[in-house]
Amino acid sequence: MSRKTSLWLIGLIIVALYAVPYLLLHDVATWYGSFLFWICAAVVLILLNITATAGFKGDDQ
């Protein structure tokens, strides 16, 4: 996956982190629906950040 695609997906997930709990899960009286969504999204974001930064090279001397 390219870096640009990873960054676009990261932005899309960040928007979803706000939109899904407030728009789709607003009728759910318990907190675990949003919490489970946030946990799953966090794991996906970590993996996308790994792919987005995989090509970075350090300043090793």
N, CA, C and O atoms as a GROMACS GRO file, in nm:
protein
  244
    1MET      N    1   0.084  -0.117   0.000
    1MET     CA    2   0.000   0.000   0.000
    1MET      C    3   0.090   0.124   0.000
    1MET      O    4   0.190   0.129   0.070
    2SER      N    5   0.052   0.221  -0.078
    2SER     CA    6   0.133   0.341  -0.088
    2SER      C    7   0.112   0.432   0.034
    2SER      O    8   0.012   0.421   0.106
    3ARG      N    9   0.207   0.519   0.053
    3ARG     CA   10   0.201   0.612   0.167
    3ARG      C   11   0.080   0.705   0.156
    3ARG      O   12   0.013   0.734   0.255
    4LYS      N   13   0.054   0.751   0.034
    4LYS     CA   14  -0.057   0.843   0.013
    4LYS      C   15  -0.191   0.776   0.046
    4LYS      O   16  -0.279   0.837   0.106
    5THR      N   17  -0.207   0.651   0.005
    5THR     CA   18  -0.329   0.577   0.036
    5THR      C   19  -0.344   0.558   0.186
    5THR      O   20  -0.454   0.573   0.240
    6SER      N   21  -0.235   0.524   0.253
    6SER     CA   22  -0.239   0.506   0.398
    6SER      C   23  -0.282   0.634   0.468
    6SER      O   24  -0.362   0.630   0.561
    7LEU      N   25  -0.229   0.746   0.424
    7LEU     CA   26  -0.263   0.874   0.487
    7LEU      C   27  -0.410   0.911   0.463
    7LEU      O   28  -0.475   0.966   0.552
    8TRP      N   29  -0.462   0.882   0.345
    8TRP     CA   30  -0.603   0.908   0.318
    8TRP      C   31  -0.692   0.820   0.405
    8TRP      O   32  -0.793   0.867   0.456
    9LEU      N   33  -0.654   0.695   0.422
    9LEU     CA   34  -0.732   0.604   0.507
    9LEU      C   35  -0.726   0.647   0.653
    9LEU      O   36  -0.825   0.635   0.725
   10ILE      N   37  -0.612   0.696   0.697
   10ILE     CA   38  -0.600   0.747   0.834
   10ILE      C   39  -0.695   0.864   0.855
   10ILE      O   40  -0.763   0.871   0.957
   11GLY      N   41  -0.698   0.956   0.760
   11GLY     CA   42  -0.790   1.070   0.770
   11GLY      C   43  -0.935   1.027   0.771
   11GLY      O   44  -1.016   1.082   0.846
   12LEU      N   45  -0.969   0.929   0.688
   12LEU     CA   46  -1.105   0.879   0.683
   12LEU      C   47  -1.145   0.813   0.815
   12LEU      O   48  -1.258   0.830   0.862
   13ILE      N   49  -1.055   0.738   0.874
   13ILE     CA   50  -1.084   0.672   1.002
   13ILE      C   51  -1.099   0.774   1.114
   13ILE      O   52  -1.183   0.759   1.202
   14ILE      N   53  -1.017   0.878   1.111
   14ILE     CA   54  -1.029   0.983   1.214
   14ILE      C   55  -1.166   1.050   1.206
   14ILE      O   56  -1.228   1.078   1.308
   15VAL      N   57  -1.214   1.077   1.086
   15VAL     CA   58  -1.348   1.134   1.070
   15VAL      C   59  -1.453   1.035   1.120
   15VAL      O   60  -1.549   1.074   1.186
   16ALA      N   61  -1.434   0.907   1.090
   16ALA     CA   62  -1.529   0.804   1.135
   16ALA      C   63  -1.530   0.791   1.287
   16ALA      O   64  -1.633   0.758   1.346
   17LEU      N   65  -1.415   0.815   1.351
   17LEU     CA   66  -1.409   0.805   1.497
   17LEU      C   67  -1.502   0.906   1.564
   17LEU      O   68  -1.551   0.881   1.674
   18TYR      N   69  -1.526   1.017   1.499
   18TYR     CA   70  -1.622   1.114   1.552
   18TYR      C   71  -1.763   1.089   1.500
   18TYR      O   72  -1.860   1.102   1.575
   19ALA      N   73  -1.775   1.054   1.374
   19ALA     CA   74  -1.906   1.043   1.311
   19ALA      C   75  -1.985   0.920   1.358
   19ALA      O   76  -2.104   0.931   1.388
   20VAL      N   77  -1.921   0.806   1.365
   20VAL     CA   78  -1.994   0.682   1.396
   20VAL      C   79  -2.058   0.687   1.535
   20VAL      O   80  -2.177   0.659   1.546
   21PRO      N   81  -1.985   0.719   1.642
   21PRO     CA   82  -2.052   0.720   1.773
   21PRO      C   83  -2.164   0.824   1.786
   21PRO      O   84  -2.265   0.799   1.851
   22TYR      N   85  -2.146   0.939   1.723
   22TYR     CA   86  -2.245   1.045   1.740
   22TYR      C   87  -2.360   1.038   1.640
   22TYR      O   88  -2.469   1.087   1.668
   23LEU      N   89  -2.337   0.977   1.524
   23LEU     CA   90  -2.443   0.969   1.424
   23LEU      C   91  -2.510   0.832   1.417
   23LEU      O   92  -2.632   0.823   1.409
   24LEU      N   93  -2.430   0.726   1.421
   24LEU     CA   94  -2.487   0.592   1.405
   24LEU      C   95  -2.518   0.523   1.536
   24LEU      O   96  -2.612   0.444   1.544
   25LEU      N   97  -2.440   0.551   1.640
   25LEU     CA   98  -2.458   0.482   1.768
   25LEU      C   99  -2.522   0.570   1.875
   25LEU      O  100  -2.515   0.537   1.993
   26HIS      N  101  -2.584   0.681   1.837
   26HIS     CA  102  -2.639   0.773   1.937
   26HIS      C  103  -2.758   0.715   2.012
   26HIS      O  104  -2.789   0.760   2.122
   27ASP      N  105  -2.827   0.616   1.954
   27ASP     CA  106  -2.941   0.555   2.023
   27ASP      C  107  -2.900   0.439   2.115
   27ASP      O  108  -2.984   0.388   2.189
   28VAL      N  109  -2.774   0.400   2.111
   28VAL     CA  110  -2.727   0.291   2.196
   28VAL      C  111  -2.700   0.348   2.335
   28VAL      O  112  -2.618   0.438   2.350
   29ALA      N  113  -2.769   0.297   2.435
   29ALA     CA  114  -2.760   0.353   2.570
   29ALA      C  115  -2.633   0.310   2.643
   29ALA      O  116  -2.592   0.374   2.740
   30THR      N  117  -2.570   0.203   2.598
   30THR     CA  118  -2.450   0.154   2.665
   30THR      C  119  -2.326   0.209   2.596
   30THR      O  120  -2.331   0.248   2.479
   31TRP      N  121  -2.218   0.210   2.668
   31TRP     CA  122  -2.095   0.270   2.617
   31TRP      C  123  -2.011   0.172   2.537
   31TRP      O  124  -1.924   0.216   2.461
   32TYR      N  125  -2.033   0.042   2.550
   32TYR     CA  126  -1.942  -0.054   2.490
   32TYR      C  127  -1.951  -0.060   2.337
   32TYR      O  128  -1.858  -0.111   2.274
   33GLY      N  129  -2.058  -0.012   2.276
   33GLY     CA  130  -2.064  -0.007   2.130
   33GLY      C  131  -1.960   0.087   2.074
   33GLY      O  132  -1.886   0.051   1.983
   34SER      N  133  -1.954   0.208   2.128
   34SER     CA  134  -1.854   0.304   2.084
   34SER      C  135  -1.714   0.262   2.124
   34SER      O  136  -1.618   0.280   2.048
   35PHE      N  137  -1.701   0.205   2.243
   35PHE     CA  138  -1.570   0.163   2.291
   35PHE      C  139  -1.511   0.055   2.202
   35PHE      O  140  -1.393   0.061   2.169
   36LEU      N  141  -1.591  -0.043   2.164
   36LEU     CA  142  -1.544  -0.148   2.074
   36LEU      C  143  -1.504  -0.091   1.939
   36LEU      O  144  -1.403  -0.132   1.882
   37PHE      N  145  -1.582   0.002   1.888
   37PHE     CA  146  -1.548   0.066   1.761
   37PHE      C  147  -1.416   0.142   1.772
   37PHE      O  148  -1.333   0.134   1.682
   38TRP      N  149  -1.396   0.215   1.881
   38TRP     CA  150  -1.272   0.291   1.899
   38TRP      C  151  -1.151   0.200   1.913
   38TRP      O  152  -1.043   0.232   1.862
   39ILE      N  153  -1.167   0.087   1.981
   39ILE     CA  154  -1.056  -0.008   1.996
   39ILE      C  155  -1.018  -0.066   1.860
   39ILE      O  156  -0.900  -0.072   1.826
   40CYS      N  157  -1.116  -0.110   1.783
   40CYS     CA  158  -1.088  -0.168   1.651
   40CYS      C  159  -1.026  -0.063   1.558
   40CYS      O  160  -0.933  -0.094   1.484
   41ALA      N  161  -1.077   0.058   1.563
   41ALA     CA  162  -1.022   0.165   1.479
   41ALA      C  163  -0.879   0.199   1.520
   41ALA      O  164  -0.796   0.230   1.435
   42ALA      N  165  -0.850   0.194   1.649
   42ALA     CA  166  -0.715   0.222   1.697
   42ALA      C  167  -0.616   0.118   1.645
   42ALA      O  168  -0.504   0.153   1.607
   43VAL      N  169  -0.655  -0.007   1.644
   43VAL     CA  170  -0.568  -0.112   1.592
   43VAL      C  171  -0.542  -0.091   1.443
   43VAL      O  172  -0.429  -0.104   1.396
   44VAL      N  173  -0.646  -0.057   1.369
   44VAL     CA  174  -0.630  -0.031   1.226
   44VAL      C  175  -0.542   0.091   1.204
   44VAL      O  176  -0.458   0.091   1.114
   45LEU      N  177  -0.559   0.196   1.285
   45LEU     CA  178  -0.476   0.316   1.272
   45LEU      C  179  -0.329   0.286   1.300
   45LEU      O  180  -0.241   0.339   1.232
   46ILE      N  181  -0.302   0.203   1.397
   46ILE     CA  182  -0.164   0.166   1.427
   46ILE      C  183  -0.102   0.094   1.307
   46ILE      O  184   0.011   0.123   1.269
   47LEU      N  185  -0.176   0.001   1.249
   47LEU     CA  186  -0.125  -0.072   1.133
   47LEU      C  187  -0.105   0.021   1.013
   47LEU      O  188  -0.006   0.008   0.940
   48LEU      N  189  -0.197   0.114   0.992
   48LEU     CA  190  -0.182   0.209   0.882
   48LEU      C  191  -0.063   0.303   0.904
   48LEU      O  192   0.007   0.339   0.810
   49ASN      N  193  -0.040   0.342   1.029
   49ASN     CA  194   0.076   0.426   1.058
   49ASN      C  195   0.206   0.352   1.032
   49ASN      O  196   0.304   0.411   0.988
   50ILE      N  197   0.207   0.223   1.060
   50ILE     CA  198   0.326   0.142   1.031
   50ILE      C  199   0.351   0.138   0.881
   50ILE      O  200   0.466   0.152   0.837
   51THR      N  201   0.245   0.118   0.802
   51THR     CA  202   0.264   0.114   0.657
   51THR      C  203   0.300   0.252   0.600
   51THR      O  204   0.377   0.261   0.504
   52ALA      N  205   0.245   0.358   0.659
   52ALA     CA  206   0.274   0.493   0.610
   52ALA      C  207   0.417   0.535   0.639
   52ALA      O  208   0.475   0.613   0.564
   53THR      N  209   0.473   0.485   0.747
   53THR     CA  210   0.609   0.528   0.785
   53THR      C  211   0.714   0.421   0.756
   53THR      O  212   0.829   0.436   0.797
   54ALA      N  213   0.678   0.315   0.687
   54ALA     CA  214   0.770   0.206   0.662
   54ALA      C  215   0.889   0.249   0.576
   54ALA      O  216   0.998   0.194   0.591
   55GLY      N  217   0.870   0.346   0.488
   55GLY     CA  218   0.976   0.386   0.398
   55GLY      C  219   1.070   0.492   0.455
   55GLY      O  220   1.169   0.526   0.390
   56PHE      N  221   1.043   0.543   0.573
   56PHE     CA  222   1.129   0.644   0.633
   56PHE      C  223   1.262   0.584   0.671
   56PHE      O  224   1.268   0.472   0.722
   57LYS      N  225   1.366   0.658   0.646
   57LYS     CA  226   1.499   0.612   0.682
   57LYS      C  227   1.555   0.705   0.789
   57LYS      O  228   1.536   0.827   0.784
   58GLY      N  229   1.625   0.646   0.884
   58GLY     CA  230   1.684   0.723   0.992
   58GLY      C  231   1.808   0.798   0.946
   58GLY      O  232   1.851   0.784   0.831
   59ASP      N  233   1.863   0.874   1.034
   59ASP     CA  234   1.983   0.951   1.006
   59ASP      C  235   2.103   0.881   1.069
   59ASP      O  236   2.182   0.943   1.141
   60ASP      N  237   2.117   0.752   1.042
   60ASP     CA  238   2.226   0.673   1.099
   60ASP      C  239   2.359   0.716   1.039
   60ASP      O  240   2.372   0.731   0.917
   61GLN      N  241   2.457   0.735   1.125
   61GLN     CA  242   2.590   0.777   1.077
   61GLN      C  243   2.693   0.676   1.113
   61GLN      O  244   2.811   0.694   1.081
   0.00000   0.00000   0.00000
